[in-house]
Amino acid sequence: MTRVPSAFPVAATAAAGQSSPGGFRPRRSPRVIGGALVALTKPRIIELLLVTTVPTMLLAQHGLPSIRLVLVTLVGGTLAAGSANTINCYLDRDIDAVMKRTSRRPLVVNGHGTIKPWEALAWGSSWAPGPRCCWA
């Protein structure tokens, strides 16, 4: 069986005096953490959402909506989708760990996620557009 390399860098934990299943633990550098947090938001899915949003707005308006409305909608859509995707990764981390396709996500890498569950929940909650965002 060919081993597929992880999407996130890992370091041997023997050097750090730690043991873990598989002998690896993800590095916790700011760059790796930032990349993992962004990966939790699933930017590709957000991009697809936004690509379909603007033409829909054009059709609904029967012309050009105000640029402010378009920007607020795109920002709000990005925040809502990123938050939902992150919280979904948090909730499904146990399922993701046993599925081959999802086993390399930041919360489940080699049984020791790059991101701790509480960090993912805090990140997803901070993205959530609540009542403070409804000024459009």
DSSP file (Angstrom, degrees, kcal/mol; ACC not computed):
  #  RESIDUE AA STRUCTURE BP1 BP2  ACC     N-H-->O    O-->H-N    N-H-->O    O-->H-N    TCO  KAPPA ALPHA  PHI   PSI    X-CA   Y-CA   Z-CA
    1    1 A M              0   0    0      0, 0.0     2,-0.4     0, 0.0     0, 0.0   0.000 360.0 360.0 360.0 133.1    0.0    0.0    0.0
    2    2 A T        -     0   0    0      1,-0.0     2,-0.5     0, 0.0     0, 0.0  -0.676 360.0-131.7 -83.7 132.3    1.4    3.4   -0.9
    3    3 A R        -     0   0    0     -2,-0.4    -1,-0.0     1,-0.0     0, 0.0  -0.742  15.0-142.5 -87.1 124.5    1.4    5.9    1.9
    4    4 A V        -     0   0    0     -2,-0.5     2,-0.0     1,-0.1    -1,-0.0  -0.745  24.0-117.7 -85.6 127.0   -0.1    9.3    0.9
    5    5 A P        -     0   0    0      0, 0.0    -1,-0.1     0, 0.0     2,-0.0  -0.338  32.0-106.0 -65.9 146.2    1.8   12.2    2.5
    6    6 A S        -     0   0    0      2,-0.1     4,-0.1     1,-0.1    99,-0.0  -0.336  15.4-129.2 -68.7 151.5   -0.1   14.4    4.8
    7    7 A A  S    S+     0   0    0     97,-0.2    -1,-0.1     2,-0.1    98,-0.0   0.597  95.0  60.6 -75.1 -11.3   -1.2   17.8    3.7
    8    8 A F  S    S-     0   0    0     96,-0.1    -2,-0.1    97,-0.1    24,-0.0  -0.958  94.3-108.8-122.0 136.0    0.3   19.2    6.9
    9    9 A P        -     0   0    0      0, 0.0    18,-1.2     0, 0.0     2,-0.3  -0.296  36.3-167.7 -62.4 142.7    3.9   19.0    8.0
   10   10 A V  E     -A   26   0A   0     16,-0.2     2,-0.4    -4,-0.1    14,-0.0  -0.940   8.7-149.5-129.8 154.3    4.6   16.6   10.8
   11   11 A A  E     -A   25   0A   0     14,-2.0    14,-1.8    -2,-0.3     2,-0.2  -0.920  32.5 -98.4-121.8 148.9    7.7   16.1   13.0
   12   12 A A  E >   -A   24   0A   0     -2,-0.4     3,-0.5    12,-0.2     4,-0.4  -0.476  27.4-152.1 -64.7 130.8    8.9   13.0   14.7
   13   13 A T  T 3>>S+     0   0    0     10,-1.7     5,-2.6     1,-0.2     4,-0.5   0.627  85.0  79.0 -83.9 -11.6    7.8   13.1   18.3
   14   14 A A  T >45S+     0   0    0      9,-0.5     3,-1.0     1,-0.2    -1,-0.2   0.888  91.1  54.2 -61.0 -36.4   10.7   11.0   19.5
   15   15 A A  T <45S+     0   0    0     -3,-0.5    -1,-0.2     1,-0.3    -2,-0.2   0.819 109.7  47.3 -66.4 -29.5   12.9   14.1   19.3
   16   16 A A  T 345S-     0   0    0     -4,-0.4    -1,-0.3    -3,-0.3    -2,-0.2   0.443 116.9-114.1 -90.7   0.0   10.4   15.9   21.5
   17   17 A G  T <<5S+     0   0    0     -3,-1.0     2,-0.3    -4,-0.5    -3,-0.2   0.695  78.2 121.0  77.3  17.3   10.2   13.1   24.0
   18   18 A Q      < -     0   0    0     -5,-2.6     2,-0.4     5,-0.1    -1,-0.3  -0.850  48.2-152.7-114.1 149.7    6.6   12.4   23.2
   19   19 A S        +     0   0    0     -2,-0.3    -7,-0.0    -3,-0.1     5,-0.0  -0.944  20.4 161.4-120.6 146.9    5.0    9.2   21.8
   20   20 A S    >   -     0   0    0     -2,-0.4     3,-2.5     5,-0.0     2,-0.1  -0.971  51.4 -71.9-152.9 162.0    1.9    9.0   19.8
   21   21 A P  G >  S+     0   0    0      0, 0.0     3,-0.6     0, 0.0    91,-0.1  -0.398 125.0  14.3 -58.2 128.2    0.3    6.4   17.5
   22   22 A G  G 3  S-     0   0    0      1,-0.2     3,-0.1    -2,-0.1    89,-0.1   0.284 114.8 -99.4  87.2 -11.7    2.3    6.3   14.3
   23   23 A G  G <  S+     0   0    0     -3,-2.5   -10,-1.7     1,-0.2    -9,-0.5   0.630  89.8 109.0  75.5  13.8    5.2    8.2   16.0
   24   24 A F  E <   -A   12   0A   0     -3,-0.6    -1,-0.2   -12,-0.2   -12,-0.2  -0.926  40.9-177.3-126.2 149.8    4.2   11.6   14.6
   25   25 A R  E     -A   11   0A   0    -14,-1.8   -14,-2.0    -2,-0.3    88,-0.1  -0.986  35.6-109.6-140.1 132.6    2.8   14.8   15.9
   26   26 A P  E     -A   10   0A   0      0, 0.0   -16,-0.2     0, 0.0     2,-0.1  -0.271  35.9-109.9 -61.3 145.3    1.9   17.9   13.8
   27   27 A R        -     0   0    0    -18,-1.2     0, 0.0     1,-0.1     0, 0.0  -0.412  18.7-147.6 -70.1 153.3    4.1   20.9   14.2
   28   28 A R        +     0   0    0     -2,-0.1    -1,-0.1     4,-0.1    86,-0.0  -0.203  41.5 144.6-118.9  41.1    2.5   23.9   15.9
   29   29 A S     >  -     0   0    0      1,-0.1     4,-2.7     4,-0.0     5,-0.2  -0.427  62.8-111.2 -74.2 156.6    4.2   26.8   14.2
   30   30 A P  H  > S+     0   0    0      0, 0.0     4,-2.7     0, 0.0     5,-0.2   0.865 118.2  52.6 -56.7 -37.2    2.1   29.9   13.5
   31   31 A R  H  > S+     0   0    0      2,-0.2     4,-2.4     1,-0.2     5,-0.2   0.925 111.5  44.8 -65.6 -44.2    2.2   29.3    9.7
   32   32 A V  H  > S+     0   0    0      2,-0.2     4,-2.4     1,-0.2    -1,-0.2   0.917 114.7  48.6 -66.6 -43.2    1.0   25.7   10.1
   33   33 A I  H  X S+     0   0    0     -4,-2.7     4,-2.6     2,-0.2    -2,-0.2   0.935 112.3  48.9 -62.5 -46.1   -1.7   26.7   12.6
   34   34 A G  H  X S+     0   0    0     -4,-2.7     4,-2.2    -5,-0.2    -2,-0.2   0.918 112.4  48.0 -60.2 -44.3   -2.9   29.5   10.3
   35   35 A G  H  X S+     0   0    0     -4,-2.4     4,-2.3     1,-0.2    -1,-0.2   0.884 112.1  49.6 -63.6 -38.7   -3.0   27.2    7.3
   36   36 A A  H  X S+     0   0    0     -4,-2.4     4,-1.7     2,-0.2    -2,-0.2   0.894 109.7  50.9 -68.4 -39.6   -4.9   24.6    9.2
   37   37 A L  H  X S+     0   0    0     -4,-2.6     4,-0.8     2,-0.2    -2,-0.2   0.910 112.0  47.1 -64.3 -41.1   -7.4   27.2   10.5
   38   38 A V  H >< S+     0   0    0     -4,-2.2     3,-0.9     1,-0.2     4,-0.5   0.903 108.5  55.7 -65.5 -40.1   -8.0   28.4    6.9
   39   39 A A  H >< S+     0   0    0     -4,-2.3     3,-1.3     1,-0.3    -1,-0.2   0.848  99.5  61.3 -61.2 -33.5   -8.3   24.8    5.7
   40   40 A L  H 3< S+     0   0    0     -4,-1.7    -1,-0.3     1,-0.3    49,-0.3   0.805  98.2  56.9 -62.5 -28.6  -11.1   24.3    8.3
   41   41 A T  T << S-     0   0    0     -3,-0.9    -1,-0.3    -4,-0.8    44,-0.2   0.622 103.6-135.3 -78.0 -11.7  -13.2   27.0    6.5
   42   42 A K    X>  -     0   0    0     -3,-1.3     4,-1.7    -4,-0.5     3,-0.8   0.984  20.5-165.5  54.7  69.3  -13.0   25.0    3.2
   43   43 A P  H 3> S+     0   0    0      0, 0.0     4,-2.7     0, 0.0     5,-0.2   0.798  81.7  60.9 -57.1 -32.0  -12.2   28.0    1.0
   44   44 A R  H 3> S+     0   0    0      1,-0.2     4,-2.0     2,-0.2     5,-0.1   0.902 105.5  47.4 -64.0 -39.4  -12.9   26.1   -2.2
   45   45 A I  H <> S+     0   0    0     -3,-0.8     4,-2.0     2,-0.2    -1,-0.2   0.903 111.6  50.7 -67.3 -40.0  -16.5   25.6   -1.1
   46   46 A I  H  X S+     0   0    0     -4,-1.7     4,-2.6     2,-0.2     5,-0.2   0.917 107.9  53.5 -62.7 -42.8  -16.8   29.2   -0.2
   47   47 A E  H  X S+     0   0    0     -4,-2.7     4,-2.3     1,-0.2    -1,-0.2   0.920 108.8  48.5 -58.2 -44.9  -15.5   30.2   -3.6
   48   48 A L  H  X S+     0   0    0     -4,-2.0     4,-1.2     1,-0.2    -1,-0.2   0.882 110.7  51.8 -64.1 -37.5  -18.1   28.1   -5.3
   49   49 A L  H  X S+     0   0    0     -4,-2.0     4,-1.0     1,-0.2     3,-0.3   0.930 112.1  45.1 -62.4 -46.0  -20.8   29.6   -3.1
   50   50 A L  H  X S+     0   0    0     -4,-2.6     4,-1.5     1,-0.2    -2,-0.2   0.840 106.0  59.8 -70.8 -33.2  -19.8   33.2   -3.9
   51   51 A V  H  < S+     0   0    0     -4,-2.3    -1,-0.2     1,-0.2    -2,-0.2   0.834 111.4  41.5 -63.8 -31.3  -19.4   32.5   -7.7
   52   52 A T  H  X S+     0   0    0     -4,-1.2     4,-1.1    -3,-0.3    -1,-0.2   0.666 106.5  65.4 -88.3 -16.7  -23.1   31.5   -7.7
   53   53 A T  H  X S+     0   0    0     -4,-1.0     4,-2.2     2,-0.2    -2,-0.2   0.935  96.9  51.2 -71.4 -47.1  -24.2   34.4   -5.5
   54   54 A V  H  X S+     0   0    0     -4,-1.5     4,-2.2     1,-0.2     5,-0.2   0.930 110.2  47.0 -63.5 -48.6  -23.4   37.3   -7.7
   55   55 A P  H  > S+     0   0    0      0, 0.0     4,-2.4     0, 0.0    -1,-0.2   0.887 111.7  53.1 -60.9 -34.6  -25.2   36.1  -10.8
   56   56 A T  H  X S+     0   0    0     -4,-1.1     4,-2.5     1,-0.2    -2,-0.2   0.903 108.1  50.0 -64.5 -40.2  -28.2   35.3   -8.7
   57   57 A M  H  X S+     0   0    0     -4,-2.2     4,-2.1     2,-0.2    -1,-0.2   0.894 109.5  51.7 -64.2 -39.1  -28.2   38.8   -7.3
   58   58 A L  H  X>S+     0   0    0     -4,-2.2     5,-1.6     1,-0.2     4,-1.0   0.916 112.2  45.8 -63.8 -42.7  -28.0   40.2  -10.8
   59   59 A L  H  <5S+     0   0    0     -4,-2.4     3,-0.3     1,-0.2    -2,-0.2   0.905 112.9  49.6 -67.2 -40.8  -31.0   38.1  -11.9
   60   60 A A  H  <5S+     0   0    0     -4,-2.5    -1,-0.2     1,-0.2    -2,-0.2   0.863 114.9  43.8 -66.6 -35.8  -33.0   39.0   -8.8
   61   61 A Q  H  <5S-     0   0    0     -4,-2.1    -1,-0.2     2,-0.3    -2,-0.2   0.648 100.5-133.9 -82.4 -15.8  -32.4   42.7   -9.2
   62   62 A H  T  <5S+     0   0    0     -4,-1.0     2,-0.3     1,-0.3    -3,-0.2   0.887  84.8  10.5  57.9  39.8  -33.1   42.6  -13.0
   63   63 A G  S   <S-     0   0    0     -5,-1.6    -2,-0.3    -6,-0.2    -1,-0.3  -0.980 119.2 -21.9 158.6-151.6  -29.9   44.7  -13.3
   64   64 A L        -     0   0    0     -2,-0.3     3,-0.1    -3,-0.2    -6,-0.1  -0.804  53.7-148.9 -94.8 119.8  -27.0   45.8  -11.2
   65   65 A P        -     0   0    0      0, 0.0    -7,-0.0     0, 0.0     5,-0.0  -0.357  43.4 -75.5 -73.3 166.4  -27.6   45.8   -7.4
   66   66 A S     >  -     0   0    0      1,-0.1     4,-2.1    -2,-0.1     5,-0.2  -0.314  36.6-125.3 -63.1 146.6  -25.7   48.4   -5.4
   67   67 A I  H  > S+     0   0    0      1,-0.2     4,-2.7     2,-0.2     5,-0.2   0.849 111.6  57.2 -62.6 -33.8  -22.0   47.7   -4.9
   68   68 A R  H  > S+     0   0    0      2,-0.2     4,-2.7     1,-0.2     5,-0.2   0.925 106.7  48.2 -61.9 -44.7  -22.5   48.0   -1.1
   69   69 A L  H  > S+     0   0    0      2,-0.2     4,-2.3     1,-0.2    -2,-0.2   0.907 112.3  48.9 -63.0 -42.4  -25.2   45.3   -1.2
   70   70 A V  H  X S+     0   0    0     -4,-2.1     4,-2.5     2,-0.2    -2,-0.2   0.938 113.7  46.2 -62.9 -46.8  -23.0   43.0   -3.2
   71   71 A L  H  X S+     0   0    0     -4,-2.7     4,-2.8     2,-0.2     5,-0.3   0.921 113.3  48.0 -63.9 -44.7  -20.0   43.5   -0.9
   72   72 A V  H  X S+     0   0    0     -4,-2.7     4,-2.7     1,-0.2     5,-0.2   0.900 113.2  49.2 -63.1 -40.0  -22.0   43.0    2.3
   73   73 A T  H  X S+     0   0    0     -4,-2.3     4,-2.6    -5,-0.2    -2,-0.2   0.914 112.9  46.7 -65.2 -42.9  -23.6   39.9    0.8
   74   74 A L  H  X S+     0   0    0     -4,-2.5     4,-2.2     2,-0.2    -2,-0.2   0.909 115.3  45.3 -67.1 -42.4  -20.2   38.4   -0.2
   75   75 A V  H  X S+     0   0    0     -4,-2.8     4,-2.5     2,-0.2     5,-0.2   0.938 115.8  46.5 -66.4 -46.0  -18.6   39.2    3.1
   76   76 A G  H  X S+     0   0    0     -4,-2.7     4,-2.7    -5,-0.3     5,-0.2   0.902 112.8  50.0 -62.8 -41.3  -21.5   37.8    5.1
   77   77 A G  H  X S+     0   0    0     -4,-2.6     4,-2.5    -5,-0.2     5,-0.3   0.894 111.0  49.8 -63.7 -39.9  -21.7   34.7    2.9
   78   78 A T  H  X S+     0   0    0     -4,-2.2     4,-2.6     2,-0.2     5,-0.2   0.935 113.8  45.0 -63.3 -46.8  -18.0   34.2    3.4
   79   79 A L  H  X S+     0   0    0     -4,-2.5     4,-2.3     2,-0.2     5,-0.2   0.921 115.5  46.3 -64.7 -44.6  -18.2   34.5    7.1
   80   80 A A  H  X S+     0   0    0     -4,-2.7     4,-2.5    -5,-0.2    -2,-0.2   0.928 116.5  43.6 -65.6 -45.2  -21.3   32.3    7.4
   81   81 A A  H  X S+     0   0    0     -4,-2.5     4,-2.8    -5,-0.2     5,-0.2   0.911 114.4  49.9 -68.4 -42.0  -20.0   29.6    5.2
   82   82 A G  H  X S+     0   0    0     -4,-2.6     4,-2.1    -5,-0.3    -1,-0.2   0.904 113.3  46.7 -62.5 -41.1  -16.5   29.6    6.8
   83   83 A S  H  X S+     0   0    0     -4,-2.3     4,-2.6    44,-0.3     5,-0.2   0.933 113.6  47.5 -65.1 -47.0  -18.1   29.4   10.2
   84   84 A A  H  X S+     0   0    0     -4,-2.5     4,-2.3     1,-0.2    -2,-0.2   0.909 112.5  49.4 -62.7 -42.5  -20.4   26.6    9.3
   85   85 A N  H  X S+     0   0    0     -4,-2.8     4,-2.1   -44,-0.2    -1,-0.2   0.911 112.7  47.4 -63.5 -42.4  -17.6   24.6    7.6
   86   86 A T  H  X S+     0   0    0     -4,-2.1     4,-2.2    -5,-0.2    -2,-0.2   0.932 113.0  47.0 -65.9 -46.1  -15.4   25.0   10.6
   87   87 A I  H  X S+     0   0    0     -4,-2.6     4,-2.6     1,-0.2    -1,-0.2   0.866 110.4  54.3 -65.4 -34.7  -18.0   24.0   13.1
   88   88 A N  H  X S+     0   0    0     -4,-2.3     4,-2.4    -5,-0.2    -1,-0.2   0.910 107.5  49.8 -63.3 -41.7  -19.0   21.0   10.9
   89   89 A C  H  < S+     0   0    0     -4,-2.1     4,-0.3   -49,-0.3    -2,-0.2   0.900 111.1  50.6 -62.2 -39.4  -15.3   19.9   10.9
   90   90 A Y  H >< S+     0   0    0     -4,-2.2     3,-0.9     1,-0.2    -2,-0.2   0.938 114.0  43.1 -62.0 -47.7  -15.4   20.2   14.7
   91   91 A L  H 3< S+     0   0    0     -4,-2.6     3,-0.4     1,-0.2    -2,-0.2   0.837 118.7  43.8 -69.2 -33.3  -18.6   18.2   15.1
   92   92 A D  T 3X S+     0   0    0     -4,-2.4     4,-3.1     1,-0.2    -1,-0.2   0.224  76.6 110.8 -98.4  14.4  -17.5   15.5   12.5
   93   93 A R  H <> S+     0   0    0     -3,-0.9     4,-1.4    -4,-0.3    -1,-0.2   0.833  78.6  51.3 -62.5 -32.2  -13.9   15.0   13.7
   94   94 A D  H  > S+     0   0    0     -3,-0.4     4,-0.6    -4,-0.2    -1,-0.2   0.889 114.2  43.3 -71.0 -37.8  -14.6   11.5   15.1
   95   95 A I  H >> S+     0   0    0     -3,-0.2     3,-1.1     1,-0.2     4,-0.8   0.901 111.2  55.2 -70.7 -41.9  -16.2   10.4   11.8
   96   96 A D  H >< S+     0   0    0     -4,-3.1     3,-0.5     1,-0.3    -1,-0.2   0.829  98.9  63.3 -60.4 -32.1  -13.4   12.1    9.7
   97   97 A A  H 3< S+     0   0    0     -4,-1.4    -1,-0.3     1,-0.2    -2,-0.2   0.786 107.4  41.3 -65.6 -27.3  -10.8   10.1   11.6
   98   98 A V  H << S+     0   0    0     -3,-1.1     2,-0.5    -4,-0.6    -1,-0.2   0.544  97.5  85.9-100.6  -7.4  -12.1    6.8   10.3
   99   99 A M    <X  -     0   0    0     -4,-0.8     4,-1.1    -3,-0.5     3,-0.4  -0.819  69.5-144.8 -96.1 131.1  -12.8    7.9    6.7
  100  100 A K  T >4 S+     0   0    0     -2,-0.5     3,-0.6     1,-0.2     4,-0.3   0.908  98.5  52.6 -59.2 -44.1   -9.8    7.6    4.3
  101  101 A R  T 34 S+     0   0    0      1,-0.2     3,-0.2     2,-0.1    -1,-0.2   0.822 121.0  31.0 -63.3 -32.4  -10.9   10.7    2.3
  102  102 A T  T >4 S+     0   0    0     -3,-0.4     3,-1.6    -6,-0.2    -1,-0.2   0.385  87.8 101.0-108.8   2.8  -11.2   12.9    5.4
  103  103 A S  T << S+     0   0    0     -4,-1.1     7,-0.4    -3,-0.6     8,-0.3   0.614  78.7  57.5 -69.4 -11.5   -8.5   11.4    7.7
  104  104 A R  T 3  S+     0   0    0     -4,-0.3    -1,-0.3    -3,-0.2   -97,-0.2   0.235  75.4 125.8-103.1  14.6   -6.0   14.2    6.9
  105  105 A R  S X> S-     0   0    0     -3,-1.6     3,-2.1    -9,-0.1     4,-0.8  -0.354  77.2-103.0 -69.1 155.7   -8.1   17.1    8.0
  106  106 A P  T 34 S+     0   0    0      0, 0.0     9,-1.8     0, 0.0     8,-1.6   0.725 118.2  52.1 -56.4 -26.9   -6.5   19.5   10.6
  107  107 A L  T 34 S+     0   0    0      6,-0.2     6,-0.7     7,-0.2   -10,-0.1   0.610 119.8  32.0 -85.1 -10.5   -8.5   18.1   13.5
  108  108 A V  T X4 S+     0   0    0     -3,-2.1     3,-2.0     4,-0.2    -1,-0.2   0.304  72.0 148.4-130.6  10.6   -7.6   14.4   12.9
  109  109 A V  G >< S-     0   0    0     -4,-0.8     3,-2.4     1,-0.3    -5,-0.1  -0.298  88.5 -22.9 -56.6 118.3   -4.1   14.3   11.4
  110  110 A N  G 3  S-     0   0    0     -7,-0.4    -1,-0.3     1,-0.3   -86,-0.2   0.751 119.9 -62.5  51.3  30.3   -2.5   11.0   12.6
  111  111 A G  G <  S+     0   0    0     -3,-2.0     2,-0.4    -8,-0.3    -1,-0.3   0.323 133.5  78.6  81.1 -10.5   -4.8   10.9   15.6
  112  112 A H  S <  S-     0   0    0     -3,-2.4    -4,-0.2    -4,-0.1     4,-0.1  -0.862  80.8-140.4-131.6  96.8   -3.3   14.2   16.9
  113  113 A G        -     0   0    0     -6,-0.7    -6,-0.2    -2,-0.4    -9,-0.0  -0.108  14.6-130.2 -61.4 151.3   -4.8   17.1   15.0
  114  114 A T  S    S+     0   0    0     -8,-1.6     2,-0.4    -9,-0.2    -7,-0.2   0.839 102.4  46.5 -63.0 -33.8   -2.8   20.1   14.0
  115  115 A I  S    S-     0   0    0     -9,-1.8    -2,-0.1   -79,-0.1    -1,-0.1  -0.912  89.6-126.6-112.8 136.5   -5.6   22.1   15.6
  116  116 A K    >>  -     0   0    0     -2,-0.4     4,-2.0     1,-0.1     3,-0.6  -0.533  26.9-115.3 -77.1 148.5   -7.1   21.4   19.0
  117  117 A P  H 3> S+     0   0    0      0, 0.0     4,-2.3     0, 0.0     5,-0.2   0.879 115.6  52.1 -54.3 -41.4  -10.8   20.9   19.0
  118  118 A W  H 3> S+     0   0    0      1,-0.2     4,-2.3     2,-0.2     5,-0.2   0.850 107.8  53.2 -66.6 -31.5  -11.4   24.0   21.3
  119  119 A E  H <> S+     0   0    0     -3,-0.6     4,-2.6     2,-0.2    -1,-0.2   0.909 109.3  48.3 -67.2 -41.4   -9.3   26.1   18.8
  120  120 A A  H  X S+     0   0    0     -4,-2.0     4,-2.8     2,-0.2     5,-0.2   0.913 112.3  48.6 -64.0 -42.5  -11.5   25.0   15.9
  121  121 A L  H  X S+     0   0    0     -4,-2.3     4,-2.2     2,-0.2    -2,-0.2   0.910 113.2  46.9 -65.3 -42.1  -14.7   25.8   17.8
  122  122 A A  H  X S+     0   0    0     -4,-2.3     4,-2.0     2,-0.2    -2,-0.2   0.911 113.5  49.1 -64.6 -42.1  -13.4   29.2   18.8
  123  123 A W  H  X S+     0   0    0     -4,-2.6     4,-1.1     2,-0.2    -2,-0.2   0.935 113.4  46.0 -63.2 -47.2  -12.3   29.9   15.2
  124  124 A G  H  X S+     0   0    0     -4,-2.8     4,-0.7     1,-0.2     3,-0.2   0.872 112.9  50.2 -64.5 -37.2  -15.6   28.8   13.8
  125  125 A S  H  < S+     0   0    0     -4,-2.2     3,-0.5     1,-0.2    -1,-0.2   0.843 106.0  55.7 -69.9 -33.5  -17.5   30.8   16.4
  126  126 A S  H  < S+     0   0    0     -4,-2.0    -1,-0.2     1,-0.2    -2,-0.2   0.763 107.2  50.6 -71.3 -23.5  -15.5   34.0   15.7
  127  127 A W  H  < S+     0   0    0     -4,-1.1   -44,-0.3    -3,-0.2    -1,-0.2   0.665  83.3 112.3 -83.3 -18.3  -16.4   33.8   12.0
  128  128 A A     <  -     0   0    0     -4,-0.7     2,-0.9    -3,-0.5   -48,-0.1  -0.370  65.3-139.0 -65.6 120.2  -20.2   33.5   12.7
  129  129 A P        +     0   0    0      0, 0.0    -1,-0.1     0, 0.0    -2,-0.1  -0.698  33.5 173.0 -79.7 111.7  -22.0   36.5   11.6
  130  130 A G    >   -     0   0    0     -2,-0.9     3,-2.2     0, 0.0     4,-0.2  -0.068  55.7 -58.0 -99.2-157.3  -24.6   37.2   14.3
  131  131 A P  G >  S+     0   0    0      0, 0.0     3,-1.4     0, 0.0     0, 0.0   0.762 127.9  70.6 -58.4 -25.4  -27.0   40.1   14.8
  132  132 A R  G 3  S+     0   0    0      1,-0.3     3,-0.1     2,-0.1     0, 0.0   0.669  97.5  52.7 -65.3 -14.4  -24.0   42.5   14.8
  133  133 A C  G <  S+     0   0    0     -3,-2.2     2,-1.1     1,-0.2     3,-0.3   0.412  80.6  93.6-102.2   0.8  -23.6   41.8   11.1
  134  134 A C    <   +     0   0    0     -3,-1.4    -1,-0.2     1,-0.2    -2,-0.1  -0.334  45.7 112.3 -95.9  55.8  -27.1   42.6   10.0
  135  135 A W              0   0    0     -2,-1.1    -1,-0.2     1,-0.2    -2,-0.0   0.273 360.0 360.0-107.4   9.6  -26.7   46.2    9.0
  136  136 A A              0   0    0     -3,-0.3    -1,-0.2   -64,-0.1    -2,-0.1   0.492 360.0 360.0 -75.6 360.0  -27.1   45.9    5.3
